[in-house]
Every structure is written in C-alpha cells, then in structure tokens.
Amino acid sequence: MNTWLKRLGIALVVLIGVLLAVSVALAGAARPAPMSPWFTPRAGEHRPLVFAHQGGGGIRPENTMESLRHAADIGADVLDSDMHLTKDGVLVLMHDETVDRTTNGHGAVADLTLAEIKALDAGYTFTTDGGQTFPYRGQGLTVPTVEEVFQAFPDKRFGLEIKDSPAGTPEAFCALVRRYNMQDKVLVSSFLDASMSAFRATCPEVATSATESEVRPLYILSQLYLERLLTPAYNSLQVPEYSGSTHVLTPRFVEAARNRGLAVQPWTIDEVADMERIRALNVEAINTNYPDRLLALL
C-alpha cells in the first residue's frame, strides 16, 4: 500500500509540474487587449468616464436628440445608445425591437420604414412622475438616425450597441462610421456573437467590447488567477454588477481585466450609493441613466 501511495504521489507531482509548464507556455504566448485610440485620455474628462445611457434616459426621453444634447451639455464623456435597422435599411437609435414603449406607434423597427418611424412622437411616453405628466409629448421629438447623431456630435465619443437587427446591420454601421471618420470615436458592443464577429471582420479598426459569451471565460479564469492565459479580441468589458446570482463586478475581476489591458465599464448604475461603491473599485467608466447624479458625485 505504501509503495502504491508513493507512486501516486510521484504521479501527482509530475502532473502538477506538467500543468504548470503548460500554463507558463500558454501565458507566454498570450497577448493583452489590442490598443485603440478610443481610450486615449482627453483633457477635462472624468474618472471614471461618465457614459450617458441612452443619452440619459432617466432625465430626458431616451435615445433622442434632446437626451443626447442634454448629456453633452452637462458634461457626459460618452454618449451611449442602441441601434436597429429600419425596413428600408437606415440605422436609427432605438433600444427595443419595437417602437411601442417609447413612442406613440406600434410595430418592430425592422418592419417600419424611416418615414414611418420619423412620423412618431419619440417623447410621447416619457414621464418622471409615474405618468401624471408627459412633458415632452407633442414637442416634436423624433427618433434620430445614427447619421444625424454623427453629424450633430462629430467630436463626441460614443458607445453604440448593435441590437437584434436584420442581417447587414454590422456592415451598414461600419460604412457609416468610415463615412464620417468616426473610427476613433466609436466603441461598439453587442450581446450577439454573430453581429459582433461580422462587425469586427468588416471594421477591425474600431474598438469593441466583449460579448456576454466572451466575458464568461475571463470571469472563470479570474477566479483561478489564470487570466494571463487569455488573449482578448476586444478592448473593454461592459458588464452588470450581478448576472443572476453571480457577482461579476468584484475587485478580483477588475484586477484580472487590468492584467489583460481591458477597461471595465459597468452598466446600468443609477443610484448614488451604487455609484460610490463601484467607483471605489477604480473602474474606467460607469454607464448610467442619470449622468447628472454621477457628474455631481464626481
């Protein structure tokens, strides 16, 4: 028995040695996140960067020129929004697949033409008092196109998410980014691996965030202190504090991200107490529907 245990011990030592050697070799071959001009510090910006989620959808009608202008005017560093492709192939700012929640219209963006969407009231449902008043109803707010936004804010940094849109959306967006020379001003995200892969293949010069399926391996490796085995194909991590019961945004996760050259940009953080707690983690950005609250805190 003693001889058998001794042999088992030797085998385990050899196995551990082999695993360590393989880990060292893989870590030596791995590379940190690619560099991108999007992350070059700008004069006067905040730390962490203030992302105005949907233009600051808690204080102005979301994804409208009104919300974007207000966010820019009060000093938000990044205008964060979402886009869908219309029936006639135009990219518009819209979070949901349908126009129902934020306008006086009905139907999927993909089933409506730009003219039909432009006829809708984009301030129709906005309220800050539980539906007692609708201050932007009938004020002429329309759903903007991505092109209109690029024209209005040529020097602003953007975070733009490709939502569940028809095939061809990543390619159409890439063409628009290049047309307006926004390659260094746009950070692209998506929950959809196919959309993100298509965009990266078409527009490799533009910074991107990790998809949900790309965050998972880094999170697991961070728990094992093996994040240096990973070579990211992305530049940042846009993550919630919790995913279900999993606490994603921990000091160890932030440290692992930094070890891979990745910016951590949590979403969507709206309460001041939460902003203070997450700021203490030394993250690179905070995405919020209330940029005014975060700016006051900073």
N, C-alpha and C positions, 0 to 999 in steps of 0.2 A: 504493500500500500504506500509506504513512504517513498519508494522508487517511482511509483506512478504519479504521486503528488509532485515530486521533484521535477519529473519530465513535463508535467502540466505547467508548472511554474515557469520553467525554461521556455516552453512554447508561448506562454502569455507574454513574457518579456520580449521575445523575438517579434511577436505580432505587434506589440505596442511600439517597438522600435521601427518596424516597417511602416506602420501608420504615421508615426511622427516624421519619418523620412519623406513619405509621400506628401504629407501636409506641407512640409517645408518646401518641397519642389513645386507644388501647386501654388503656394503663396508667392514663390519667386517668379512664377510665370504670370501671375495675376497682375492686373493694372487698375489704378484708381479711375474714377469717373473722368470722362473727357472734359476738357476745358471749354468754356463758352463765354463769349463777350457779354451775354445777358447778365452774368453775375459780376461784372466789373463794377466796383463801388462808384456811386455817383455823389457829387457834392450835395450836401443838405438832406440826404436820405436818412431814414430812421433805422435803428437796430433794435429789435427785428424789423424787417421790411413790413409795411402795412399793405396787405392785399385787401382791396375793397371788393368783397364777394358780390358778384352780380351788380357791381357798381355801388354797393352799399344798400342792398335790398331791404334792410330794416328801417331805413330813414328816407328812402326815395323809391319810386316804382322801379323794380328790378329790371336790369338789362335794357335800360332806356338811355337816351342821350342825357336826360335830366339827371339820372343817377350817376352816370359817368362824369358829367361836368362837375357835379357837386363833389364827388370824390376827389377829382383832380384839384378843384378849388380849395378844398380844406387841407390838402397836402398828402393824400394817399400816395404811396410809392408805386403801386402796381394796380392796374385796372383788371379785375378778374371777371371773366364771363364765360358763357357757354354758347355753342352754335349748332344750328341744324341747317340742312339744305332744303330749299323750297322745291316745289314740284317743277318749276322752270329753272332750277339749277343755280339759285342765288343763296349765299350763306347769310343767315340772319342770326341775331342774338336772341336765344330762347333757351331756357333751362329744360323745360318739359318737352316731351314728344308732341304734345298738343298745345294749342293756344288757349285752352279753356280756363286754366287757373288764373292767368294774368291779364286777360283781355275780355272784351265783350263778345268774342267769337267762339266758334267750336270747330274741332277737327284737328287732324295731325298736320304738322308743318309740312311734311313730305307730300301731303295731298292738296296743299294750297299753293297758289301762285304768289309771287311777290306782291302783285297788285291787290290780291285778296287780303293778304296779311297787312299791307300798308293801310288798308281801309279800317282796320281795327283800332280800338282805343286801348293803348298799352298802359294807361293809368287807371283803367276802369275799376279794378278790384282792390287797388292799394288802399289800406287803411291802417292807422296806428292806434285806433281806439276800439278795436273789436267790432268794427262795422257800423259804428254810429255815424261816422262821416267818411266821405271818399274825396279828399281834397284835390286829387288830380283827375278826377273823372270829367271828361268833356273839355280838357285843357289842351287837346291837340297832340298828346304824346303818341308816337307811333313806334313800331318795332324797327330798330335800326338794322341796317346791313353791316356786315364786317367791313366792307369797303368804306362805308360812310364813317365808321369809327376810326379807321386808319387815316382817313382824310382829316378828321377833326382833331386827332391827337397824334400827329406824326412823330413826336419826340417822347411819347409816354411809353413806359414798359407795360406789357400785357401778360396775363396768364389766361390762356384760352383753352377750353376743353372741347374736344370733339365728342359730341353726344351720339346717340344711336341714330345715325343718318344713313341715307342710301349710299350704295357703292359710288365711289368717285369723290366723296367729300374730302378725304385727305389730299387728293391731287388738286382739287379745286382750291382748297385752302393754301396749299404750297404756292400755287401760281399767283394767288393774291398777295401773299407775303413777299414774294420776289418782285411783283409789280410795284409795290410801294416801298421796297427796300427796307423791310421790317425784320430781316433775318436776325439781327442782334437785339431786337426789342420784343420778341415773342417767345414765351415759354409754353409749350404745348403739353396738354395732359389728356388722358382718356382712360376709361375703365375697360375699353375694348382692345384686346390684344391685336386683332386683325387691323383695326383702324390705325393703331399706333405703329405697327410694323409697316403698313403701307406709307404712312407719313414719313417715317424715318428713312425708308428706301427712296422716297421722292425728294425729301428735303433734309438731307443729312447735316446741313449746315445750321439747322435750327435746334435750339435746346429743347429737351423733352423731360418730362417727369416719368417716374416708374408707374407702370400699370399695377393693378392690385396683385396680379399673379407674379410680378417681379419684386414686389415688396416682401412677399412671403419668404423666399429663400434667404434674403438678407436678415429678416427677423429671426429665423431659425438659427442661422449662422452666428448672429449676435449673441444668442443665448449660450452658444458653445464657445464664444470668444474666437471664432474662426472666420470672421468677416473678411479677413485679408485673403481668403481663397477666392473671393468673388471679383469678377471684372464687370462693372456695371456698363450697360449700354445706354444709360440715361444720366441726367445731371442732378435731379432732385427727387425728394420723397415728399409727396403731398399726401398726408395721412391724417386720419382722425385720432383722437387721444385713445379711444377704445374702439375695437372692432368686435362687436358682440361682448363676450366676457373677457376677451384678450386685451390686456393693457399694452397697447403698441408703443405709445409715446413715453418711454422710460429713459432715465439717464444712460443706461447701457445701450439702448437703441440709438440714441443721439450720438453717443461716443463711437459706436460702430459705423454710423453714417459718416461721421467726420473722418474716420480712418480710411474710408473709401472716397473721400473728396466730394461727398454728397451734401447738398443743402437740405435741411429739414424745414418743411413749410406746412405746419398743421392747419387743418380746417375742421369745422367752421366754428370758431371760438367767439362767442357773443357776450358772455358775462365777464365783468371786470375782474372778479375773483379768479376766474379761469385764465384770463389773460395774464394776470400777475403770476400765477403758478407756472404756466407754460413758458412765460418769458424767462423765469428763473432757470429753465433748462438750457438757456443760451441757444435757442433755435434761431435759424436765419430769417424766418418770416412767420407771420400769423395772418391767417385768412379769416375775415370777419364780415358779417352783415352790418356791423356797426363800426365803421372806421373812425367815426368821431370819438367813440369811447376809447379805442386803442390809442389814438393820437393824443387824447387828453392824458392818458396814463403815461405815455412816453414823454 
